[in-house]
Amino acid sequence: MGMLDGKVAIVTGAGRGIGRAEALLLAEEGAKVIVNDVGASRAGEGADASPAEQTVQDIKAAGGDSALNADDVSSWKGAASLVKQAVDTWGQLDILVNNAGILRDKMSFNMEESDWDDVIRVHLKGHFAMSHFAANHWRDRSKAGEEVSGRIVNTASEAGLFGNAGQANYGAAKAGIAAMTIILGRELGRYGVTVNAISPRARTRMTEDLFGEMAKVEEGKFDAFAPENVAPLVAFLASDAAADVNGQNFVVFGGSVWVMEGWKAAGQVSRDDRWTPKELADAKSTLFATRDPGLPPFTF
């Protein structure tokens, strides 16, 4: 018996890396899985169905049930078609794992308009489009009197939590996903749906330049950067055991999982009248008494 027996899941971007590992483990835990991937390059160019087909074959070879989908989740039409496929194939949808993404890192002064638009579209719009149609499915079932246990697991990033030079497009999209996770959690909780996000550190096509030699596998040692390390957290969040976990963001790396806490007040100055710019300058040391006024560190 798996933790996800009887569940129907969609994993976007499941042809390679983290998405593939997630799809394989969800299936191992008993879920029927639609493997979605357009098969584009890291920059979002071209199409190749073979990686997603391999994931489907591997799930079936292990005794699971899986289906292939190559729709573009960043389009309203593609997202609607993908949710419809899950419902038409297995009668319902229970789990949505939003993982698909592309990368076009450039400094802000070198970035082209298409670099910005395409990254925001695939990551942020892709997450929302899929969530929109999944939410409609769950809301309709709930309003019909059915008991719903829906799960959305989004993929944010530490680049969106802390900021990383050269990733204005990617970081902005991921920060938007982190905020959207909380918003969707507030909206959908009444229908029996939870929405959480992960910010994974793992070796993928999108992180090979970032981690480089640091992520090299050492023989005989635990591979902390393996994408498979991320999947157990996703499977847990997709299960009924996580019914009370909603609107949370987790950093996961190797064998460590951190639950993150968002923006909160770290310093304050108050008065019963309007401040002048000079007065605020004079009060700067009080406002930043417990916080460095410079750029925050990238990691925690």
TARA-V564443 format. One record per backbone hydrogen bond with DSSP energy under -1.0 kcal/mol. NH is the residue of the N-H (numbers start at 1). CO is the residue of the C=O. Records with the same first field share a line. If there is no record, write none. Layout:
NH: CO  CO
//
This chain:
4: 29
5: 2
7: 4
9: 32
10: 95
11: 34
12: 97
14: 36
20: 16
21: 17
22: 18
23: 19
24: 20
25: 21
26: 22
27: 23
28: 24
29: 25
30: 27
31: 26
32: 7
33: 65
34: 9
35: 67
36: 11
37: 69
41: 45
44: 41
53: 49
54: 50
55: 51
56: 52
57: 53
58: 54
59: 55
60: 56
61: 57
62: 58
63: 60
64: 59
67: 33
69: 35
75: 72
79: 75
80: 76
81: 77
82: 78
83: 79
84: 80
85: 81
86: 82
87: 83
88: 84
89: 85
90: 86
91: 87
94: 8
95: 8
96: 151
97: 10
98: 153
103: 42
106: 166
110: 107
111: 107
116: 112
117: 113
118: 114
119: 115
120: 116
121: 117
122: 118
123: 119
125: 120
126: 121
127: 123
128: 124
129: 125
130: 126
131: 127
132: 128
133: 129
134: 130
135: 131
136: 132
137: 133
138: 134
139: 135
140: 136
141: 137
142: 138
143: 139
144: 140
145: 142
146: 141
150: 192
151: 94
152: 194
153: 96
154: 196
156: 198
161: 157
162: 158
167: 164
171: 167
172: 168
173: 169
174: 170
175: 171
176: 172
177: 173
178: 174
179: 175
180: 176
181: 177
182: 178
183: 179
184: 180
185: 181
186: 182
187: 183
188: 184
189: 185
191: 188
192: 189
193: 188
194: 150
196: 152
197: 248
198: 154
199: 250
201: 252
203: 225
211: 207
212: 208
214: 211
215: 212
216: 213
221: 218
224: 222
226: 223
229: 226
230: 227
234: 230
235: 231
236: 232
237: 233
238: 234
239: 236
242: 239
243: 240
245: 242
247: 195
250: 197
251: 258
252: 199
253: 256
254: 224
256: 253
258: 251
260: 249
280: 276
281: 277
282: 278
283: 279
284: 281
287: 283
288: 284
289: 286
//
